[in-house]
């Protein structure tokens, strides 16, 4: 691709290191998510089917529920000590949690203590993965310029998909061939340590370094010239006020992020009960989802290719429309489904819709001031996941009991419509800043890449 010829050696190295790190993080994070049908039986007490559904929802949500608090911590670190240090810290935390999970005793061996330990590890993994992927998004956004940012930042999305796919592949091997599941977590911990060491080669982003330098000079000026202190403070306050993100933009960003969490849950978790009704075993479900994850990786590759000549927000508009249509037909399709392939059809549609900001992440990130960017991005990301995973996991259990397959409408339709509105809002912002960007996108991209 012509885009990579325009990047310097340092940029290419950063892309490679961040891709590898994100791959490892999501391999470790998703390993338990996709092996939950097996591991929940080992670490949680056996109960009736309804309670088991709630236990499974709790196990799933434990990864996301405390993320907003972690976002404030990692956001503070990212905006104070830098992007580089923060992504190294998150990878190190992930490796430690994997190491503990590889050695924790089962419920039969340690009782409720095993449940609490495994839940604690899941929470820690959720916190670290959030800082990891957002740190990578921000880092690459700040070292590249549009339109190169779009495919470059999308490579991080591809790396996370590859990590999830690999986790599903390992989970499938474990369940089909009766391998020791602990070996998978040992492997995850080992490669996460390697990733942490490799990332020490990264340098701080120029945009953040420049911001910190300007802040330092401002503070030194106040000390050297006390008489100008009030003037400098006033200018700083005016500058900060001018860089505040409008509430409407923050809401639009939040709704776009919510869509990914909801679509992910429905695609990989919600349909499991229907697959079981067709006679699928836990091993069959994992193998089924593994094939689906391969499709997700292919779709991400296609998106990276498309974004070199189609504006990212145009792609997101199509995805949002597809999400609305798919959620509208899910109850009808499930009501008349006679084969697992009917479920697969719906899963493929949702995989194409995907949700979230990709491949336009850098467009959303650039709307946030550099001085508070890490905090806002991670908190928005974390809050959207926490809200939607709790709402989806617990809400769909009861909505399905009350309304059958039509229960998915009560969550899916409002969220997908809000997703579409959020994308449209950012498209209007982009068109206002650069009216010709959607018309001459391809020619402009090729001209800059030349």
C-alpha positions in Angstrom: 0.0 0.0 0.0 1.3 3.5 -0.9 0.4 4.8 2.5 3.3 2.9 4.2 5.9 4.2 1.8 5.3 7.7 3.2 6.0 6.7 6.8 9.5 7.0 8.3 11.3 4.3 10.1 10.3 5.4 13.6 6.6 5.5 12.7 6.8 2.0 11.1 8.5 0.7 14.2 5.9 2.2 16.5 3.1 0.7 14.4 4.7 -2.7 14.6 5.3 -2.6 18.4 1.8 -1.3 19.2 0.2 -3.9 16.9 2.1 -6.7 18.6 1.2 -5.3 22.1 -2.5 -4.9 21.3 -2.6 -8.4 19.8 -1.2 -9.9 23.0 -3.5 -7.9 25.2 -6.6 -9.0 23.4 -5.4 -12.6 23.2 -5.1 -12.6 27.0 -8.3 -10.7 27.6 -10.5 -12.7 25.3 -9.1 -16.1 26.2 -11.4 -16.3 29.3 -14.3 -14.6 27.5 -14.4 -17.3 24.9 -13.6 -20.1 27.2 -16.2 -19.0 29.7 -18.6 -21.9 28.7 -15.9 -24.2 30.1 -14.2 -22.1 32.8 -17.3 -20.8 34.5 -18.1 -24.4 35.4 -14.7 -24.7 37.1 -14.7 -21.4 39.0 -18.3 -20.8 39.9 -20.8 -23.0 41.9 -23.2 -25.2 39.9 -26.8 -23.8 39.8 -30.1 -24.0 37.9 -30.1 -22.8 34.3 -31.6 -19.3 35.1 -29.1 -18.7 37.8 -26.3 -20.0 35.6 -27.3 -17.4 33.0 -27.0 -14.6 35.7 -23.6 -16.1 36.9 -22.4 -16.1 33.3 -23.5 -12.5 32.9 -21.7 -11.6 36.1 -18.5 -13.3 34.9 -18.7 -11.4 31.6 -19.5 -8.0 33.2 -16.7 -8.3 35.8 -14.3 -7.5 33.0 -16.0 -4.2 32.2 -17.9 -3.0 35.3 -15.0 -1.1 37.0 -13.4 0.2 33.8 -14.6 3.8 34.3 -12.6 4.0 37.5 -9.6 2.5 35.8 -10.1 5.0 33.0 -9.6 7.9 35.4 -6.4 6.3 36.7 -4.9 5.4 33.3 -6.2 8.6 31.8 -4.5 10.6 34.5 -1.2 8.7 33.8 -1.5 9.1 30.1 -2.1 12.8 30.3 0.6 13.3 32.9 3.5 10.9 32.5 2.9 10.2 28.8 1.5 7.8 26.2 4.6 5.6 26.1 4.8 4.8 29.8 1.1 4.1 30.1 1.0 1.5 27.4 4.0 -0.3 28.9 2.3 -0.3 32.3 -0.9 -1.8 30.9 0.9 -4.6 29.2 2.8 -5.5 32.4 -0.5 -5.6 34.4 -2.1 -7.9 31.8 0.9 -10.4 32.0 0.7 -10.5 35.8 -3.1 -11.2 35.8 -2.6 -14.0 33.3 0.1 -15.5 35.4 -2.2 -15.6 38.4 -5.1 -17.1 36.4 -2.8 -19.8 35.1 -2.2 -21.0 38.7 -5.5 -20.2 40.6 -7.2 -23.3 42.1 -10.7 -24.3 40.9 -13.9 -23.9 42.9 -13.8 -27.6 43.8 -10.3 -27.1 45.3 -10.6 -23.7 47.0 -14.3 -22.9 47.2 -15.6 -19.3 46.9 -12.0 -18.0 47.2 -11.3 -19.3 43.6 -14.4 -17.4 42.4 -13.2 -14.1 43.9 -9.6 -14.5 42.7 -10.7 -15.2 39.1 -13.2 -12.3 39.2 -10.5 -10.0 40.5 -8.1 -11.0 37.7 -10.9 -10.4 35.1 -11.4 -6.9 36.5 -7.7 -6.2 36.3 -7.5 -7.5 32.7 -10.4 -5.3 31.7 -8.7 -2.2 33.2 -5.4 -2.8 31.5 -6.8 -3.7 28.1 -8.8 -0.4 28.1 -5.7 1.7 28.7 -3.8 -0.4 26.2 -5.9 -0.1 23.1 -6.8 3.5 23.6 -3.2 4.3 24.3 -2.3 2.7 21.0 -5.0 4.7 19.1 -3.9 8.0 20.6 -0.2 7.3 20.1 -0.6 6.6 16.4 -3.0 9.4 15.9 -0.5 11.8 17.4 2.5 10.6 15.3 0.7 10.6 11.9 -1.5 13.0 10.0 -4.7 12.6 8.0 -5.5 10.8 5.8 -2.6 8.5 6.7 -4.0 8.2 10.2 -7.1 6.3 9.1 -5.5 3.0 7.8 -2.7 3.3 10.3 -4.9 3.5 13.4 -7.2 0.8 11.9 -4.2 -1.6 12.1 -4.7 -1.5 15.9 -8.3 -2.6 15.4 -7.0 -5.4 13.1 -4.5 -6.5 15.8 -7.2 -6.7 18.5 -9.3 -8.8 16.1 -6.4 -11.1 15.4 -5.8 -11.4 19.2 -9.5 -12.3 19.7 -9.3 -14.8 16.9 -6.2 -16.4 18.3 -7.8 -16.7 21.7 -10.8 -18.4 20.1 -8.5 -20.7 18.2 -6.7 -21.8 21.4 -10.0 -22.2 23.2 -11.2 -24.4 20.4 -8.1 -26.6 20.6 -8.4 -26.8 24.4 -12.0 -27.9 24.3 -11.8 -30.3 21.3 -8.5 -32.0 22.2 -8.7 -31.8 26.0 -5.5 -29.8 26.3 -4.7 -28.3 29.7 -6.3 -24.8 29.7 -3.7 -23.5 32.1 -1.1 -23.7 29.3 -3.0 -21.1 27.3 -2.8 -18.6 30.2 0.9 -19.4 30.8 1.6 -18.7 27.1 -0.4 -15.5 27.3 1.6 -14.3 30.3 4.9 -15.1 28.7 4.2 -13.2 25.4 2.8 -10.3 27.4 6.1 -9.9 29.2 7.9 -9.9 25.9 5.5 -7.2 24.6 6.2 -5.0 27.6 10.0 -5.2 27.1 9.6 -4.5 23.4 7.6 -1.4 24.0 10.4 0.3 25.9 11.8 1.2 22.4 8.9 3.6 21.8 9.4 7.3 22.0 6.9 9.8 23.4 4.6 11.3 20.7 5.7 14.7 19.3 2.2 16.3 19.8 2.1 15.3 23.5 5.8 16.2 24.1 5.2 19.6 22.5 2.1 20.2 24.7 4.2 19.3 27.9 7.0 21.6 26.8 4.6 24.5 26.3 3.0 23.9 29.7 6.5 23.8 31.3 7.5 27.1 29.6 4.3 28.7 30.8 4.9 27.6 34.4 8.5 28.9 34.3 7.3 32.2 32.9 5.0 32.6 35.9 7.8 32.0 38.3 10.3 34.3 36.6 7.8 37.1 36.1 5.2 37.2 38.9 3.6 40.4 37.6 2.4 38.5 34.5 1.0 35.7 36.5 -2.7 36.8 36.3 -2.3 37.5 32.6 -0.9 34.1 31.9 -3.6 32.4 34.0 -6.3 34.3 32.1 -4.8 33.3 28.7 -4.6 29.6 29.9 -8.2 29.6 31.0 -9.3 31.2 27.7 -7.3 28.6 25.8 -8.8 25.7 27.9 -12.3 27.1 27.5 -11.9 27.3 23.7 -10.7 23.6 23.7 -13.6 22.2 25.7 -15.5 19.5 23.8 -19.3 20.4 23.3 -21.7 18.1 25.2 -23.4 17.1 22.0 -20.1 15.9 20.6 -19.3 14.0 23.8 -22.8 12.3 23.7 -22.3 11.4 20.0 -18.9 9.9 20.7 -20.4 7.9 23.7 -23.3 6.5 21.6 -20.9 5.4 18.8 -18.7 3.5 21.4 -21.8 2.0 23.0 -22.8 0.4 19.7 -19.6 -1.8 19.5 -20.1 -3.2 23.0 -23.7 -4.1 22.4 -23.1 -5.6 18.9 -20.1 -7.6 20.3 -22.2 -9.1 23.1 -25.1 -10.0 20.8 -22.8 -11.5 18.2 -20.7 -13.7 20.4 -22.7 -14.3 23.6 -26.5 -13.7 23.1 -26.8 -16.3 20.3 -25.2 -19.1 22.3 -28.5 -20.1 23.9 -30.0 -20.5 20.4 -27.0 -22.5 19.2 -27.4 -24.8 22.2 -31.1 -25.4 21.3 -29.8 -26.8 18.0 -27.6 -29.3 19.9 -24.4 -27.4 20.0 -22.0 -28.3 22.8 -19.7 -25.7 24.4 -16.9 -27.0 22.2 -19.1 -26.6 19.1 -20.0 -23.0 20.1 -16.4 -22.1 20.6 -15.5 -23.6 17.1 -18.5 -21.7 15.6 -17.4 -18.4 17.1 -13.8 -19.1 16.0 -14.9 -19.2 12.4 -16.9 -16.0 13.0 -13.8 -14.3 14.3 -11.9 -15.2 11.1 -14.6 -13.4 9.2 -14.2 -10.4 11.6 -10.5 -10.3 10.8 -11.1 -10.4 7.0 -13.7 -7.6 7.4 -11.2 -5.4 9.2 -8.6 -6.0 6.4 -11.3 -5.0 3.9 -12.0 -1.8 5.9 -8.3 -0.9 6.0 -8.3 -1.2 2.2 -11.5 0.7 1.7 -10.5 3.6 3.9 -7.7 4.4 1.4 -10.3 5.7 -1.1 -13.6 6.0 0.9 -13.9 8.5 3.8 -14.1 6.6 7.1 -17.3 8.3 8.1 -19.0 7.2 4.9 -18.1 3.6 5.8 -19.5 4.2 9.3 -22.7 5.5 7.9 -23.2 2.2 6.0 -22.3 0.2 9.1 -24.8 2.1 11.3 -27.6 1.6 8.7 -26.8 -2.1 8.6 -26.9 -2.3 12.4 -30.4 -0.8 12.4 -31.7 -3.2 9.7 -30.1 -6.3 11.4 -31.6 -5.6 14.8 -35.0 -5.0 13.2 -35.0 -8.5 11.6 -33.3 -10.6 14.4 -36.5 -11.6 16.2 -38.2 -12.6 13.0 -35.2 -14.6 11.8 -34.8 -16.4 15.1 -38.5 -17.2 15.4 -38.4 -19.1 12.1 -34.8 -20.4 12.3 -34.5 -24.1 11.6 -30.7 -24.3 11.4 -27.5 -22.9 13.0 -26.8 -21.4 9.6 -29.7 -19.0 10.1 -28.0 -17.8 13.3 -24.7 -17.5 11.5 -26.3 -15.3 8.9 -27.4 -12.8 11.6 -23.9 -13.0 13.2 -22.3 -12.2 9.8 -24.5 -9.2 9.4 -23.6 -7.9 12.8 -20.0 -8.5 12.1 -20.2 -6.3 9.1 -22.1 -3.6 11.1 -19.5 -4.0 13.9 -20.2 -0.7 15.7 -17.7 1.6 17.2 -15.5 4.3 15.7 -13.2 2.1 13.4 -12.0 2.9 10.8 -12.5 6.6 11.8 -11.0 6.5 15.3 -8.5 9.2 14.7 -11.3 11.6 13.5 -13.0 11.2 16.9 -9.8 11.4 18.9 -8.7 14.6 17.2 -11.9 16.3 18.4 -10.5 16.1 22.0 -7.9 18.5 23.3 -4.4 16.9 23.7 -4.1 17.9 27.4 -7.1 15.8 28.4 -7.3 13.4 25.5 -6.2 10.2 27.2 -8.5 10.7 30.2 -11.6 11.5 28.1 -11.0 8.8 25.5 -10.4 6.0 28.0 -13.3 7.1 30.3 -15.7 7.3 27.3 -14.5 3.9 26.1 -14.8 2.4 29.6 -18.2 3.9 30.5 -19.7 2.8 27.2 -18.5 -0.8 27.7 -19.6 -0.9 31.4 -23.1 0.4 30.6 -23.7 -1.6 27.5 -22.3 -4.9 28.7 -24.3 -4.7 32.0 -27.4 -3.7 30.1 -26.9 -6.3 27.4 -25.8 -9.2 29.7 -28.4 -8.8 32.4 -31.1 -6.9 30.5 -31.3 -9.5 27.7 -31.7 -12.3 30.3 -34.9 -10.8 31.6 -36.1 -9.2 28.3 -35.9 -12.6 26.6 -37.8 -14.2 29.5 -40.6 -11.6 29.1 -40.7 -11.0 25.4 -38.9 -13.9 23.8 -36.8 -13.0 20.8 -38.4 -9.6 20.5 -36.7 -8.6 23.8 -33.5 -7.7 21.8 -35.4 -4.8 20.2 -35.6 -3.0 23.5 -31.8 -2.6 23.5 -30.7 -3.2 20.0 -32.9 -0.7 18.2 -32.3 2.4 20.4 -28.5 1.8 20.5 -28.1 1.2 16.8 -30.2 4.3 16.0 -28.1 6.4 18.5 -25.0 5.0 16.7 -26.3 6.2 13.4 -27.0 9.7 14.9 -23.5 9.8 16.4 -21.9 9.1 13.1 -24.0 11.7 11.3 -23.0 14.3 14.0 -19.3 13.7 13.4 -19.8 13.8 9.6 -21.4 17.2 9.9 -18.4 18.4 12.0 -16.0 17.1 9.4 -17.9 18.7 6.5 -18.0 22.0 8.4 -14.2 21.9 8.9 -13.5 20.7 5.4 -16.5 20.8 3.0 -14.6 19.2 0.2 -13.2 16.3 2.2 -16.0 13.8 1.2 -15.9 14.8 -2.4 -12.2 14.8 -3.2 -11.1 12.2 -0.6 -9.4 9.7 -2.9 -7.5 12.3 -5.0 -6.3 14.1 -1.9 -5.2 10.8 -0.3 -3.2 9.7 -3.4 -1.7 13.2 -3.8 -0.4 13.2 -0.2 0.8 9.6 -0.4 2.7 10.3 -3.6 
